[in-house]
Amino acid sequence: MNELDFDIQSVSSGLRQELLSKIDSKTKPLKALGKLEDLALKIGMIQNTLEPVLSKPSIVVFAGDHGIVSEGVSAYPQEVTYQMVLNFVKGGAAISIFSRENDIELYVVDAGVNYDFPPSPKLIQAKIAKGTQNYLYTPAMSQDECETAIFRGSDIVQTLHEGGCNIIGLGEMGIGNTSSAAILTSLLCEVPIEVCVGKGTGLSDKDVDRKADILRRAIDSHKAIKSPLEVLSTFGGFEIAMMCGAFLKAAELRMVVLVDGFIATAALLVSSKIDIRVLDYCISSHVSHERGHRQLLNYLKAEPLLDLSMCLGEGSGVAVAYPVVKASVNFLNQMASFESAEVSKKIV
């Protein structure tokens, strides 16, 4: 596979002290706003300004099907993927509601769903194929397909950025994709597959054990796989590969990037193996109830904003966390300082 060409720059620390001084000068005790202060600092540094702006917030949901579903790793049938995509487009899903509520633009991408969708202005057609292959027996996708998916995800983010978007969240939909995320986590974090496998869409404890056994067999059947991109093409999904490209392009464009749950974070994991600097631009929206997500967050040293025991996917965690992100920027820009409000400071 050819080397991916993304020019990601390290976040500048030039304004760090000025941002900290501005935060500390607000009419509050030091550190009284907790993580909101950390967020304001991070966003100010990403944008390299003392007055950051969140412009045209957007969430992109990438959808794709997985061949491994034929092995019974999901409690739901594969057709739920396309049915939920139609639900997104019609505005009836959780992510649709949360996005509307918080004035976030929602974009849905057919990355590789096993269905022929009718044309819709609310659906971006980027299909690589009608689902991946069953990686219990053969790689999920070819190296060319994987690379194509990465660059299609990149192109989608480029287009949104050109339209004025500077903060983006990534989500997904794909029956069976927690299996891919579990394997990516296990191989790239070097932890046992058993601690990465969860209930997904509602499996019983017995079914979880069976799922882990299937995934262990799949890993054993591809023992020569080493590099992150080989791991992605062998065990990933088209929606996961597109998210990888989206993460990398968003970081290249110095956008603020909000990360959803388990599957989105697994895509970020792969992206970080390509260029670790992508993490400087990312904010983890929440910790999923899916078991492997905590493994990923610990590995990436990411502290999530929320813990609501969610495990829906769709970018739902991003949409719910966005008001917190917005609050951090608003307090930095709008809150009075001790001097401007003529409020006495703490007695030293």
C-alpha positions in Angstrom: 0.0 0.0 0.0 1.4 3.4 -0.9 2.4 5.9 1.8 -0.5 8.2 2.7 0.3 11.8 2.2 -1.1 14.0 5.0 0.7 17.1 6.1 -0.3 17.3 9.8 1.5 20.0 11.8 2.0 19.9 15.6 -0.4 22.3 17.5 1.5 25.5 18.2 2.1 26.2 21.9 3.0 29.9 21.1 -0.2 31.3 22.7 -0.4 28.8 25.6 0.7 31.2 28.3 -1.5 34.0 27.0 -4.5 31.7 26.8 -3.8 30.5 30.4 -3.6 34.1 31.6 -6.8 35.0 29.9 -8.6 31.9 31.4 -7.2 32.7 34.9 -8.2 36.3 34.7 -11.9 35.5 34.4 -14.3 36.2 37.3 -13.9 32.9 39.0 -11.6 31.1 41.3 -8.6 29.4 39.6 -9.6 26.1 37.9 -13.2 26.6 39.0 -14.5 25.6 35.6 -12.5 22.4 35.5 -12.5 20.6 32.2 -14.1 23.6 30.4 -10.8 25.5 31.0 -8.8 22.6 29.5 -11.1 22.6 26.5 -10.8 26.3 26.0 -7.0 26.1 26.1 -6.9 23.2 23.7 -9.3 24.8 21.2 -7.4 28.1 21.4 -4.2 26.4 20.7 -5.6 24.4 17.8 -6.9 27.6 16.2 -3.8 29.6 17.4 -6.0 32.5 18.7 -7.1 34.0 22.0 -10.6 34.3 20.5 -11.5 30.9 19.0 -14.7 30.5 16.9 -16.7 27.3 16.2 -17.9 27.6 12.6 -20.6 25.5 11.0 -20.3 22.5 13.4 -20.9 19.3 11.5 -21.2 15.5 12.1 -20.5 13.0 9.4 -21.9 9.5 9.9 -20.1 6.9 7.7 -22.1 3.7 7.1 -20.9 0.3 5.9 -21.7 -3.4 6.1 -19.4 -6.2 7.2 -19.0 -9.8 5.9 -18.3 -11.1 9.4 -22.0 -10.7 10.2 -22.7 -14.0 8.5 -20.9 -15.7 11.4 -23.6 -14.5 13.9 -21.5 -11.9 15.7 -24.4 -9.4 15.9 -27.8 -9.6 17.6 -29.3 -7.7 14.6 -29.4 -8.7 10.9 -27.3 -6.9 8.3 -30.3 -5.1 6.7 -30.5 -2.9 9.8 -27.5 -0.9 8.5 -29.4 0.3 5.4 -32.6 0.7 7.4 -30.9 3.0 9.9 -29.3 5.0 7.1 -32.7 5.7 5.7 -33.8 6.6 9.2 -30.9 9.1 9.4 -31.9 10.6 6.1 -35.6 10.9 7.2 -34.5 12.6 10.4 -35.9 10.0 12.9 -32.7 8.7 14.5 -31.1 9.8 17.8 -28.3 11.5 15.9 -30.8 13.3 13.8 -32.6 14.7 16.8 -29.5 15.6 18.8 -28.0 17.3 15.8 -31.1 19.4 15.2 -31.3 20.3 18.9 -27.8 21.6 18.9 -27.7 23.3 15.4 -25.2 20.8 14.0 -25.2 19.9 10.3 -25.6 16.2 9.8 -24.1 14.4 6.8 -24.6 10.7 6.1 -22.2 8.8 3.9 -22.7 5.4 2.1 -19.2 4.1 2.5 -20.1 0.5 1.7 -23.7 -0.5 2.5 -25.2 -3.6 1.0 -28.1 -1.7 -0.5 -28.8 0.6 -3.5 -30.0 3.9 -2.1 -32.1 6.3 -4.1 -30.5 9.7 -4.7 -30.9 12.1 -1.8 -29.4 15.5 -1.1 -29.0 14.2 2.5 -26.9 11.2 1.5 -23.3 11.3 0.2 -22.7 8.4 -2.2 -19.1 7.2 -1.7 -19.7 3.4 -1.8 -16.6 1.3 -2.3 -18.5 -2.0 -2.5 -21.6 -3.6 -1.0 -19.9 -4.5 2.3 -16.6 -6.1 3.1 -15.6 -9.7 2.8 -15.8 -12.1 5.7 -12.4 -11.7 7.4 -12.7 -15.1 9.1 -11.6 -16.5 5.7 -10.2 -13.6 3.6 -9.1 -10.0 4.1 -12.1 -7.7 4.5 -10.9 -5.5 1.7 -8.1 -5.1 -0.8 -5.3 -2.7 -0.1 -6.5 -0.5 -3.0 -10.0 -0.5 -1.6 -8.7 0.5 1.8 -6.7 3.3 0.4 -9.6 4.5 -1.8 -11.8 4.6 1.3 -9.3 6.6 3.2 -9.0 9.2 0.5 -12.8 9.4 0.0 -13.2 10.2 3.7 -10.5 12.8 3.4 -12.2 14.4 0.4 -15.5 14.7 2.3 -13.8 16.6 5.1 -12.0 18.8 2.6 -15.3 19.8 1.0 -16.9 20.6 4.4 -13.9 22.7 5.4 -14.0 24.6 2.1 -17.7 25.4 3.0 -16.6 27.0 6.3 -16.7 24.2 8.8 -13.9 24.2 11.4 -15.3 21.7 13.9 -16.3 18.3 12.9 -17.5 15.1 14.6 -17.3 11.6 13.2 -19.8 8.8 13.7 -20.7 5.5 12.1 -23.3 2.9 11.4 -22.6 -0.7 10.5 -24.0 -3.9 11.9 -21.0 -6.0 12.9 -18.5 -3.1 13.2 -17.9 -3.6 17.0 -16.2 -6.8 15.9 -13.8 -4.9 13.6 -13.2 -2.3 16.4 -12.4 -5.1 18.9 -9.8 -6.7 16.6 -8.2 -3.3 15.7 -8.0 -2.5 19.4 -6.6 -5.9 20.3 -3.9 -5.9 17.6 -2.8 -2.3 17.7 -2.9 -1.9 21.5 -1.5 -5.4 22.0 -4.2 -6.5 24.5 -6.1 -9.8 24.5 -9.2 -9.9 22.3 -11.3 -11.0 25.2 -11.0 -7.7 27.0 -12.0 -5.8 23.8 -15.2 -7.7 22.9 -18.5 -6.4 24.3 -22.2 -6.9 23.8 -22.4 -4.7 20.7 -26.1 -4.3 19.8 -27.3 -6.5 22.7 -25.7 -9.9 22.8 -26.0 -12.2 25.8 -23.0 -13.1 27.9 -22.9 -16.5 26.1 -23.0 -14.9 22.7 -20.2 -12.5 23.7 -18.0 -15.5 24.5 -18.9 -17.0 21.1 -18.2 -13.7 19.4 -14.7 -13.5 21.1 -14.0 -17.1 19.9 -14.9 -16.2 16.3 -12.7 -13.1 16.4 -9.8 -15.0 17.9 -10.0 -17.5 15.1 -10.1 -14.7 12.6 -6.9 -13.2 14.1 -5.2 -16.6 14.0 -6.0 -17.0 10.3 -4.1 -13.8 9.5 -1.0 -14.1 11.7 1.3 -12.4 9.2 -0.5 -9.1 9.5 1.7 -6.4 11.1 1.3 -2.8 9.9 -1.6 -0.6 10.9 -2.9 -0.3 7.3 -2.7 -4.1 6.8 -4.6 -4.5 10.0 -7.2 -2.0 8.8 -7.6 -3.6 5.4 -7.8 -7.1 6.8 -10.2 -6.6 9.6 -11.7 -3.1 9.2 -14.8 -1.8 7.4 -15.2 0.8 4.7 -16.8 3.2 7.1 -13.8 2.8 9.5 -11.3 3.3 6.7 -13.2 6.5 5.6 -13.2 7.8 9.2 -9.4 7.3 9.2 -9.0 9.5 6.2 -11.5 12.0 7.7 -9.5 12.2 11.0 -6.2 12.7 9.2 -7.6 15.4 6.8 -9.3 17.2 9.6 -6.1 17.4 11.6 -4.2 18.5 8.5 -6.7 21.4 8.1 -6.3 22.3 11.8 -10.0 21.6 12.6 -11.3 20.8 16.0 -12.3 17.1 15.9 -14.8 15.5 18.1 -14.6 11.7 18.5 -17.6 9.5 19.2 -17.5 6.0 20.8 -15.8 2.7 20.3 -15.7 2.3 16.6 -14.8 5.9 15.9 -12.0 5.7 18.4 -10.7 2.5 16.8 -10.5 4.5 13.5 -8.7 7.2 15.3 -6.3 4.6 16.7 -5.4 3.5 13.2 -5.0 7.2 12.2 -2.7 7.8 15.1 -0.5 5.0 14.0 -0.1 6.8 10.6 0.6 10.2 12.3 0.5 10.6 16.1 -0.1 14.3 15.7 -3.7 13.7 14.7 -4.4 13.2 18.4 -3.5 16.9 19.2 -6.7 18.0 17.3 -9.1 15.5 18.8 -11.5 15.7 21.8 -13.1 12.5 23.1 -16.8 13.2 23.5 -17.7 10.3 25.8 -16.8 6.9 27.1 -19.0 4.2 25.6 -20.5 1.4 27.6 -18.9 -0.9 25.1 -16.0 -2.7 27.0 -13.2 -2.1 24.5 -13.7 1.6 24.4 -12.1 2.2 27.8 -9.1 0.1 26.6 -8.7 2.5 23.7 -9.1 5.7 25.7 -6.5 4.5 28.2 -4.1 3.6 25.4 -4.6 7.0 23.7 -4.4 8.8 27.0 -7.7 10.5 26.1 -10.0 11.8 28.8 -13.7 11.8 27.7 -15.9 14.7 28.4 -19.0 12.6 29.4 -19.8 9.2 30.8 -23.5 8.5 30.2 -23.3 4.7 29.6 -24.1 5.2 26.0 -23.2 2.6 23.3 -25.3 3.7 20.3 -22.7 5.0 17.9 -24.1 7.2 15.1 -22.0 10.2 16.4 -24.6 10.5 19.2 -21.9 11.1 21.9 -20.5 13.9 19.8 -23.8 15.6 19.4 -24.6 15.4 23.2 -21.1 16.7 24.1 -21.0 19.6 21.6 -22.8 22.0 24.0 -20.0 21.4 26.5 -17.4 22.3 23.9 -19.4 25.4 22.9 -19.7 26.5 26.5 -15.9 26.3 26.8 -15.4 28.7 23.9 -18.2 31.0 25.0 -16.8 31.5 28.5 -13.3 32.2 27.1 -14.7 34.9 24.7 -17.6 36.4 26.7 -16.9 36.0 30.4 -15.8 39.2 32.1 -12.3 39.5 33.6 -11.7 40.7 37.2 -10.5 43.9 35.7 -13.3 44.6 33.3 -16.0 43.7 35.9 -14.2 45.6 38.6 -14.3 42.5 40.9 -11.7 42.1 43.5 -9.3 39.2 43.1 -8.5 36.6 45.8 -6.4 37.9 48.7 -2.9 36.5 48.5 
